[in-house]
Amino acid sequence: MKGVRWSLWVLVAFAALVGLFALQLSRPKNDEVKSAMVGQAVPQFALGAAVSERPGLSNADLADGTPHLLNIFASWCVPCAAEAPQLAALERQGAPIVAVAIRDRSEDLEAFLQRYGNPFARIGKDDLSRVQFLIGSSGVPETFVVDGKGIIRHQHIGEIRAEDVPELMARLREARG
Amino acid sequence: MIAEFGLASLWLAASLAALQLIAAWFGQRADGEVLARLVRPAAVIQAMLCGLAFLMLLWVFARTDLSVLLVAENSHSDKPMIFKIAGAWGNHEGSMLLWVAIMALAGGLIALIEHRLPEKTMLATLGAQAFVGLGFYAFLLFASNPFARISPAPAEGNGLNPLLQDIGLAMHPPTLYMGYVGLSIAFSFAVGALLTRNVTPEFARVMRPWILGAWIFLTLGITAGSYWAYYELGWGGWWFWDPVENASLMPWLAATALLHSASVLASRDALRTWTIMLGVIAFSMSMIGTFLVRSGILTSVHAFAVDPTRGTFILALLAINIGGALALFVVRAGTIAEGERFAPLSREGALVINNVALSAVLGVVLLGTLYPLVTEAFGVRVSVGPPYFNPVSAAFVFPMLLVLAVGPLLRWRRDRLARIRPAVIAIAAAGLAVLLAMWLIAGLALFPLLGVSLAAVVAVAAFLPLRGRSLARLPLPVWGMAIAHFGVAVALFGMSVDSAFTVEKLTAANVGDTVAVGPWRVRLAAVEPVAGPNWTALQARLDASYKGGAGQLLAPQSRTFWAPPQTTSESALLTRWNGQLYTVVGGATADGRWQLRLWWKPFVTFIWFGGVLIGLGGLLALVGRVSVDVRRRVATRKIAARRAEAAR
């Protein structure tokens, strides 16, 4: 019968679906989307200054021979405010930190930096999230370790907590050596 | 004791479901008449016991009995009573109990009142219902016991996620569940009909009110959920193609197709196997939706309590119920006689196109929702969003709406194009006029332009079937169809205009500043602290005037809840007939200014008015069908009584 043949395909498709579900269930769930760019050079970009007191950021600034922490943040992002003390601590321990501000406004940013401190040597203004796409960051805040040649060595997703500071310092030292 | 009483009722209900299944199975045999007589009472008592168990759960939540684990995890003694009660189903275990309780009540109702189908088919249907129910009872009792105790009892509960402390959301899950459960009934009828090879127009008529009911609840549930997301999340968007939203959309699409094909089967005895297949598909979409939401295998903004054991359990139920029904279909579909034939240009033909298009959209949404899972199996992570869903689903929806405009004008079985030509010309003229006007005057982009024009087409066409008929004597289902189709036009108009003309303003303002957004001028009059039962908030007082008119007050808040600690923004909306002003207040900037987010969204409310109209249309159809059925029952009873008298 004709009716039987097409319904057989539905049954097969359903079996495939159940198989897919079962496969996904059996795998450990990892909600973090790691960047595919880790291990590769930061693509070319040049961003204007986000605030008047700091210069903008380009990929050449990242490949100046010293490793950097690259912080992706925004003044409208609550966890970004939460990680400010940890960024300040990293800066005190000698980490050079540069930043990209995502879809932000200069006056909001200035207010944010005034309130939570400004550990950044440079801040690029990324209104279209272009750099974020280029380096494979899926949200704010994220922090990348970039070595002196401009190659991404490590990606930290989410806010930096107090216990993450030693690891980031270690990654930075690794990138140096 | 209340919790133990509830648990005992649940176990008893489960054992009655087992009895119902066994009795229905063996009652089919020639010597099984005694058992067959047990099926209906078992269904009714099972419904009462399961309803009782749910009432017991409501009771422990109302009393905030913290020695019950579920209450301790999800409630708090400071919560307002309405949210204490709603807390009973605002979590996994409680919502599953609600699901089972509604399912049992629906089964009991069928057992009590439904006598139109041959008894064998009814037995098979109630047996199928008991089978599906047993799976869920097992799930509840073995993997999600809502009545589990905790010892020692904590002094205070964890509270309910503040985002969920909202009356709209309190009603959202039960509404959707009614829809899901209604589809489970349609599924049981389909399986019953397959098992007894009895696919008749009568079967479609019996199944139809359940599909209609499910469809109404799904429509309203989706509409309410969309409005909730719109005003509560403070993003100004109303649909995000999030997996969890799709999980409710897919059953709706299947139910819409099923509703139309059941109509064909009921009126014309055509599309027999297709209707059965859709009955199975519609419920499978509910189950797949539940699985996706509860197993947490997809990443979604809707974070539900995720537990792999539960995921496995639901997957097993899905595989057994749907896989079993599909296998049965493969074996039996060939033995079901072909229904009536019809010409391509006919009401049936239009409804077949409707079904094909709806199934295609269902496929598009299913594929988009599952695609990340498929690629992930091969180690690639992607996410699928509006750039895929919007154009691809529109490619099927837009042609379908053209057919929707013409289909109701066609006659059953066979029609001539010449007969409906004047109406088609009128519809096309309306569409083209709007298209040209919008293009020349407003310069709309392609999709909003097509959307608005099609809305005009559908709006005009919706009422054409009423032409030349006595409105007073028109059957309610025809009214229902016209209103539901008109609702589609209204919603489409709202979506198109909102996407084309929304104005957004993000700013930091001092108290006393005035901000312009679209035709509005909004003055930040003050910012002041306010306190609620379990939160404190900073509230902005905004003075908004439309085109220089009198000022109207809006008071958006930035709320801080303390159990659990969380900040939410409560948007404030000002609704005019032609749109909504949407305001959100954020935190203070360092120089003492306040972050304001303002939107002017023209005609955005039409989206939800449309949804409500669609639901209302369904309700009219349901009332019409049920009242006809009741009248017929009363009449047959009278005739029987008269005959009995005459015989005496």
Interface residues (C-beta under 8 A of the other chain):
Chain A: M1 G3 V4 S7 L8 V10 L11 F14 A15 L17 V18 L20 F21 A22 L23 Q24 L25 K29 D31 V33 W76 V78 R105 E107 D108 E110 A111 F112 Q114 R115
Chain B: T273 M277 S284 I288 F291 S295 G296 I297 T299 V306 P308 G311 T312 L315 L318 A319 I322 G323 L326 A327 F329 V330 A333 G334 I336 L370 L373 V374 E376 A377 R381 L506 A508 T567 G586 T589 A590 D591 R593 Q595
